[in-house]
Amino acid sequence: MSEQPVTVREKKAPASPGNEGKVKKINAPNPLIIIAAIILFGAIASYIIPAGSFVRIEDPNTGKMVVDPDSFSYVEQNPVGVFDLFMSVSQGIQESSSIIAFLFIIGGAFGMMEETGAIRTGMGTLVRKMRGREILLIPSCMLIFTLGAAFAANNEEFLAFLPLVLSICLAMGFDSLTALAIIFGSVAAGYGAGCTNAFTVGVAQGISGLPMFSGIELRLAVLVVLYVINTAFVMAYAMRIKKDPTRSAMYELDRLRPVTDEISGTETMTKRHVLVLLTFLVTIVVLIYGVMEYGFYIDELAALFLIMGVVASVVGGLNPTRMANSFMKGCSNMLLPCIMVGMCKAITIVLTNANIMDTIIHFLAGLLDAFPPALTAFGMFMVQDIFNLLVPSGSGQAAITMPIMAPLADLVGITRQTAVLAFQFGDAFTNCITPASGMTVSCLAIAGVPLKKWWKFILPLFALWWVVAFVFLTYATMTNYGPF
């Protein structure tokens, strides 16, 4: 999943001769500090930004309460006091209880499945079998990693496979940038599509009042397009480097790296592992069918994932004690994102109680009204993309921005589903370049790739992602991508 802070201790820094043996600790900023700063900033803003309010009316088509665009008026200032500021955190956690419970159950269920070792072994087996068929390694690995990111919100899990992928890429005549691109390209495609990603799309749709995982048809199309573009980009680069290794920006640094065999210790697939993976596959199929045909929402989806965890544990050979321990371990991994969701809700509470939330929405609507609807949606994406540089947590970003973006979508005449699409693009793409992401700095540390060299490599692909976002957001706007 994408929410866990990561600290990596780099065993060897290959940046220059004589650097061997140095140990460098790289820490990503704790996102709670950033969220706390935003809460404080919101409280201070309550003394500065004029208070205002919209009238909410019921939409006859959807039955949802929406903003009346002509009803904005300024109201009496209501600044937030110090005690109210601290009390908002407790209120935020309470008001986010349904989402927090959902995230805990999802985390516990995946913790049970991961305890079986099926995911780790399956991916390791795939990479190992591709050795000697180097060009097939890239599309095969990226397909599996992309599907894991899109349907199971895998992200930090791929850290365990980076040394393996890196070792094979170097042995096959590629470079360390190729290995990083396989991982980050897969995550960007999977999170950009977010087909059944409970931590990004699920949270954003829940806040926006949309049916959980609705609109999955278009997101599946996004998944295919991003996978094809990313795979083609990485394959073209890898073959160019294989033909002439000196063209790699990492050529000198990779030559200093001792090539180790990371494959020999990898576990082999068993029948139990296969059954666990089949359990996961069946769960995804049932989930998609349930969402599309029966409107499954938080409670139904939580039950479905819990069933998956129990069945996977049984067929995976876990005894009751390991099942319980792995469930609790998975829940503990969700502690940070759950606290972040509650704290982010506190931001909404502070802005709403101070009567400045609607003022902010009114201001943003005025800025976006000057643009055609397609560019309005793309403007939302740009705001999300930039904001994600500071808050790379998907659930945290959704909890902060969607209370603003959902009513803003109502005001500027685009669907809330389109606003969610803009969010998921914005959340996915900058994750691979922001130094605030634990996943990013950890992967760069493991691969020994300087941040500037990584930026120079990935920016052309990043530009292609923006093109994809523009095309799909334009389509979503033109077709009133819904249900609303």
N, C-alpha and C positions, 0 to 999 in steps of 0.2 A: 504493500500500500504506500501512498505518497506522503504520509503525514508524520513520519517518525523523524526526529532530529538525528543527524548522523555525525559522529566524530571519527575521524580516520587518522591513524598514526602511520605515516609514510615510512616504509622500511628503508627505502633507498631513494635518494634524490639524484636522478641521473642528469641534471641540468648542465653540469660542467665537469671536466676532469678534476679529480681531487675532491669531489663532493661526496664520494662514496662513503657509505656508512653513517651519514648524518641522518638524524631522525627529526622530522618536522611535523608538528602537530597543527592541523588545520581545523578550525572551529567555525561552523556557520552560526550566525547570530540566532539567539533563542527567539523564536517568533512571538512568544508571550510578551517580550519586552516591547516589540513593535506594536502589538495590539494594545498594550497598556498605554503606550505613548499616544496612540490614536484616540483612546477613550479620554485621556487627559486633554488632548487637543480639542475634542468635541465639547468638553465642559468649558474650556476657555472660550471657544467659539460662541457658546451660548450667551456670553456677555457682549459679543461684538456683532454677530450676524443678526439682522432684524428678524423678529419672529413673524411667521406667516402661516396660513392654513388654506388648504383646499377642502371643498365639500366632496365627500364620497357618495356616490350613487350606485345603485345596483344595475349592472349590465343586463338588459333583458335577454340577451343571447346566451350568456354563460351563467348568469345568476351570481357572478362575483362582484364584489364592491370595487369600483374603479374611480379614478379621479375625474371630477368634472373640470375640463380644461379652462372654463371661463369663470371659475368660482374663486380664484386665488385672491386673498386679501390679507393685509398685515394686521396682526393682533398684538396684544399686550406681551411685553417681554417677560420671560419666565426662566431666568438663568439657573443653572444647576449648582447646588451647594455642595460643600465638601462631603457631608454625610451621604447625600443622595448619590454622589459620584461613586462611593464605595458600595453603597447598597445596590447599585445597578448591576454589579457583577453577579450577586446572588439572584436577582430578578432575571438576569439574562440566562443563567443556567436553568432556572425553573421554567422559563418560557420556551426553552429549546429542548425540553425533556424528551419529546417524541423523537427528535432527530438524534439526540445523544443516545437514547436507548437503542435506536436502530444501528448506530455506528458501533456500539459496544457488542451487539449480537453479531454483526457482520465480522468484526475483528475476532471475536471468539470462534466463530465458525471457520474462518480461514486459518486461525491458529491451529485448530484441530486437523484441518486438512494438511497444513504444512508439516505438522508433527509426523505424519506418515512418511514424509520424504519423497512423495510422488512427484511433486512439482520440480523440486531440485534435481531429482534423478532423471526425470523425463527430459528436462532441458539439457542437462549434462550429457545424456546419451545421444541426443540429437547433434550437439556440437561435436562430440567425439566421432560419430559416424561420418561426419562431413569431412573429416581429415583426409587429405589426398584428392578431394574434389572441391578445391578451394572456391571456385566461383559459385558453387551451389550453397556454400556455407552462408553467404550473405542473405539471399532471399529466404532460405529455410529458417535461419535464426531470427531474422526480422519478422517473419510471419508469426512464429510462435510467441516471440516477445510482444509483438503488436497486439495479438489477440489477448494475451494475458493482461496487458495494460488497458485494453478497451473494455473487456468483460469482467475482469477481476481486480482492476485498479492496481496491478503490480507496478512497482517502481523501484523502491529500495531493494526488493528481492533480487533485482538484476545485478546488484553489487557483488553478490556471491559468484556470479558467472563472468564478471569482467576479467579477472586474472586468466581464466580459461580461454575466453575469446581473444584476449590480448596475446597470450602465448601462441595460439594457433595462427592468428593473423600475422604475427612476426615470422613464424616458421614458414608460412606460405608466401612470404615475399611482400606482404602488405605492410602497413605501418600502424603505429598506436592510434593515429587519428581515425583509421578505419574501424578499429575496435570500439572506440568511443562513439563513432557515428552509428554503428549497429545498435548500440544500447539507446542512445539519445534519440535517434531517428524513430526507433520503435515506440519509445515512450511518448514522443510528440504525436505520432499517428494515433496511438491508442487513446491518449488523453484528449487529443483534438476531436476524436469521434465520440469518446465517452459513452459508448453504447449502453452499458449497464454499470457505469461507474457510480457507485453509491456515494462516494466522497465529493464528487464535483457536480455532475448532472443531477444526481439524486437529491442532494442538499439544495441546489439552486432551484430545481423544479418544486420542491416542497415549500420553499420560502415564497415562490411565485404563485403558489396555488394551483400548479399544473399537475395532472396525473403523473405518477412516478414513471419515468422512462418512456413517456409518450413521445411521439415523433421519432421513433427509433429508425424508421425507414430511411429518412434523410441522413441520419447519423451513420448508418451502414454504408451509404454511398460515400460519405466523407471518409470513412475508414478505408475503403478501397482506393480512393484517389490518393490519399496521403501515403498509403502503403506503397503504391506503385511509384509515386514521385520519389519518396525517400529511398526505396530500394534501387531504383535506376540511378539516382545520384551517387549513392555509396558504391554501387558496383562499378560505375564509370570511373570514379576516383580510384578505387582499389586496383583496377586493371591498369590504369595509367601509372600508378606507383609501382606495380609489379614489373611493368615494362621498363621503367626508368626510376629506380629508388631514389636517385638524387633529387627528384622533383618534390620530394616530401619535405615539408617544413620541419619534420621531426627526424630527418635522415641522420644527422650527427648525434642527436640525443639517443635515438633508438640503437645506434651502433654501440653505445656504451652499456646498453642493457644486457645482462646475461640472460639468454633464452632458457627458460626452465620448462620442464614438462609438467603441466598442471593436470594431466589427464589420468595418470595411473591410479590416483586415489579415488576417482569418481565411482560412485556406486552403480551397479548394473540394475536394469529394470527387472521387476518381478511381476508376477500375476497380480499381486495385491496392488502394486503401483498402477498397473493398467486399470484395475477396477476403480481405484480412487479417481483417476483422470476421467474415466467414463462417467462416474458419479457427477463430477463437476460439469462435464459436457451436457448431461441430461438436465442438470439444474438450470443451465443457461437456456436450453431449449424451452423448458417448462416456464421459466421466467418470462421469456419473450412472448410466448403464447398467452400466458396469464395476463400480462400487461396489455396486450393488444386485444384480447377477446373478453377478458373479465375485469379489466381495470384494476389489477393488483396495485395496492398502495403499500405504505410503510409496514403495517402489521402483517399483511400477507407475504410480502417480500422477506421480512425478518424471519417469519416462520419457515419459509422456503429455504433460506440459507442455513437456518438452524438444523433443519432436516438433513441438508447436504453435509453439514459438519458431523452429525451423528452417524449417518450412513458411511461417510468416508472413513471415519474412525473405526467403525466395525469391520468394514472390508479391508481396511489398512492394517488391521491386527493390533489396534491399541486396546489396552485393558482399561477398565473404568477410571483407575487413578490417573493414567496418562491422558485420557480423554478430558478429565476435569482440569488437570494441570495445564494442558495445552489450551483449553478454552480460556482459563484465567490469564494465561500468558498472552493470548491474542487480545483479550480485553484490555490488558495493561498496555499493550502497544497502542491502543486507541485513547489512552488517557489524555495525551496532548491534544489531538484534534477535537476531542469532546470538550475539554476545557476551553479551547480556542473558539469553538462554536458558541459556547455560553458567553465568553467575553466579547465576542463579536456582536452577539445579540445585545450586550450591554451598550455598545456604541449606538445601536438603533434606539434603545430605550432613552439614552441621554439626549440624542438629537430630537426624538419625538416629544419627550417631556418638556424640552426647552422650546418647543414649537419652531425649530429651525430646520427640521427635516423637509417640510414642504417648501420652505424658502430655497433650499439647495436644489430640490427637484425643479422648482419654478425657474431658477437661474440656468440650470443645465438645459431645460426644455427651450428656453429662449436662445441659447447658443445653437442647439441642434435644429431648431425650426427653420433656420436659414438654408439648410441643406435638403436635397432630395431624400426621400425615405431610405433608399439604398445606402447613401452616404451616412445617414443617421445611424443605421445599424453598424456600419463600419466604424463610425466615430465611437460607438459604445465599445466595440472590440479594441480600438486603440487605447481607450481609457483603461480597460481591463488588462491589456497587455503591459502597459506602463505600471499600473498598480501592482501587478504580479511580480515586478522586480523587487518590491519591498516586502510583499506578503506572498511567498510562493506556495503557501498551503492552500490547496483547492477548496476544502470545506471552509477554512477561515475567510478566504476571499469571497466565497459565495455568501457567507453570513454577513459580511460587511457591505458588499456592493449590491446584492440583489434586492434588498429592501428599498434601495433608491432606483435601481434600473427597472424593476417591474412596473411601478407606477409611472416612471418616465416613459416607458414603452407605450403605456396607455395614452399619455399626453401627446406624443409625437406621431402616433398613428401606425405603430408596428406592433406585432403580436408579442406577448410575453415569451412565447417559445423562441422567437427570434432573438430576444434579449438573452435568453439562456444560451443559445447557440453562440452569440457574441462573447458571453462569459467563458464558455468552455474553450473556445479558440484562444482567448486572452490568457486563460489560466495555463494552457498547455504549452504554448510556444516559447515563452520567455524562461520557462523552467530550466532549459538547458544552457542558458547564458548568465543567469543571475548569480552573483557570489553569495546571495542570501540563502541559496538553496543548499541544504546539506548534501543532497544527492549529487549536485554538480561538483562541489569542491571535493567530495569524497572520490568520485570517479576520476577527476583530474589528478588527484594525489596518487591514486593507485596506478594510473597510466603514466604518471610523470610528465604530463603535458602542461606547459605554462598556459595561463588563462588567455593571454593575448594571442598566442598561436591558435588556440581553440576558437576564439572569436573570429579570427581571420578565415579559418576553415569553414565554420558553420554559417556565417552571415549570408552567403549566396543561397543556401538551402532555406534559411530563415526568411529571405525575401520571397521565395517560392511559396512558403506557408502563408505569407500575407496575401499573395495572389489568390490562393485557394480560399482563404477566409473571405476575401472580397467577392469572389464568384458565388460562393454558397450563401453568403449573407444577402447578396443581391437577389438570388433566386428565392430565398426565404421571404424576403420582403415582397417580391412581386407575386408570390403565390399565397401570401398570408399564412405562412407556416404555422400550424396550430397544434392542438385544437383552439387555442386562443392566445 
